[in-house]
Amino acid sequence: MTYTSLMSQHPKPIITICTSASFYRQAVEIDRQLAALGYETIIPITAHRMKESGDFDVSHYRTWQVNADDYPKKAELMRTHFDEITKGDAILVLNYEKHGRANYIGGNVLMEMALAFYQKKLVFILNEAPEDSVFLEEILGVLPVFLHGRIEDFPKAYATARAKA
């Protein structure tokens, strides 16, 4: 079974954005840009909350880091975003510098990439591969399409990847 045969035939392709919570401000902006390019987009629920409140301080949302009893909240956020990946036609990973590491992709986003790969969805990554990542082999193994920092190239990259799928 190919990617194309499994992709939905939505009037507008649905792109699910996956990224570290530290980059949710950028996710909101990329969401806006992709919508302007004609895509339906899905961002994590916490990114929506941050946008509505104007509060992008991640520590205000990651309550499980100070209260281990809140890990069920983390689990529910993960399940919810996994469901959003399932609804989409492709994922777009936003990877920027974090803690001095260029093009950061953390464990949670790697799990989201694995889910998308398993579901035969296209995987796009905004910036270059994080060369210093312990997950580099797995990141490259999901056969992502790199946009080299150019979100404006997404329509052509999406059309090309979909045609090859």
N, C-alpha and C positions, 0 to 999 in steps of 0.2 A: 504494500500500500504506500502511495507517495504522499508527500506533504500536500500537494494540490488536491488530491482526492479527499483528504481529511479536512481541508480548510472550509470554513463556512462560506456561503455566498452572500454575505451582508452587502447591502448597497454601498456602505462605506466600510472599508476594512477596520477592524477593531484592534487597536494596538494597546497592549497592557504595559505600563511603565513599571520597571523593577529597579529599585535603587536603595541604597542605604538611607535610613531616616535622616542622616546628616545632610542629605542632598534633596530633601523634599521641597525646599524653596525653588531649586532648579527644576524639579519635577513639575511643579505648578506652571513654570514658564514654558517648558517643553510641551506640556499638555496644551497650552494655549497655541503654541506654534504649530503643532500637529493638527489641531482642530482647524486652524487657518489654512492648512494644506489639504483639508478635506477628509481627515481621518476621524473616526470616533476613537476616543481614548479613555483609558481607565487608569486612574492613579490610586495608590494605597489610601485606605480610609483615613489614616492619620494625616496624610498630606491634605486631604479635604478639610479635616478639622483645623489644621494649621492655617490653611488659606482663609477659612472663615473667621478664625480668631485673630489672625495676623501674628500669632505667636509661633515662631519656627524654632524655639529652643527645645531641642530633643529631650533634654533632661526632664522637662515638664510632662512628658508622655511615657517615658520608659520607667514607670513606677516599680516594675519588677526588679530593677537594679538596686533599689533600696528596701524593697519588701518582697521577699521570695514568695509570699503568698499570692502575689499578683502574676506569677508566671502563667496561670490560665488565661489572663488577658493577652499575653504575648502569643500563646498557642492559638487563641481565637483570631487574632490579627493575621497570623500566618495562614490559618485555614481559609479565612475570608479572601486573602490575596491569591491563594492557590485557586480558589473558585473563580476569581477574576481572570487568572491566566487561562483557565479552561474555557472561559467565554470568548476570549480573544482569538484573533487570527495569527498574531505574532507578539513577541515581547521586544521591548526596547530597554536595554540596560543602560542606565546613566552612571558613568564611572568618572569621578573627579578625584582630586587629591584629598586624602584624609590622613591625618596623623603623619604627615610628611611622606606618604606613599602615593606615588602617581597612579592614576587610573584604578583606584581602589575598587575591588569587588570582594565583599565579605561572604561569610558562610551562608547567611540567609539568602542572599541574592544568588549564590551558587546553587542552592536548593531550588530556587525558582527557575533558574536556567535549566536545571536537570529535569524538572517537571515539564517545562515547555518542550524540551528535546524529546522526552519520552512520549509526549502527546503529538509529536511530529509537527510542532509549530516552528516557524522561522524565528531565529534569535538574532537580534541586532544589538551591537554595542556601540555607544556613541564615540568613545575615545579609544585609544590603543589598548592592547592587552597589558595587564599589570605584570610586567616582566619579573618583578620580585615576589609574586604571589606563590604560595605553596600550592595553590590550586591551578596554576597555569596550564598544566596538562589537561585538566578537566575542563577548564574554560575553553581551550582550543578544541577539545574533543567534542563539544556540542556544535561544532562547525558554524560559529557565528559569522555574521557579516559586520565588518567594522566600518563605521561612518567617518572615522578620522576627524571627529569633532565638528562635522558639517551636517547639522540637522536638516539643512535645506536640500541635501542630497538624498534624504530618506525616500521620497517618491520614486526616484529612479532606482535606488538600491532595492526597494521593496518589489517593484515591478520585475527587475532582473532576477532577484532571488526566487520570486514566485514562479517565473517562467522556467527556471532551472529545476524547480522542485518536482 
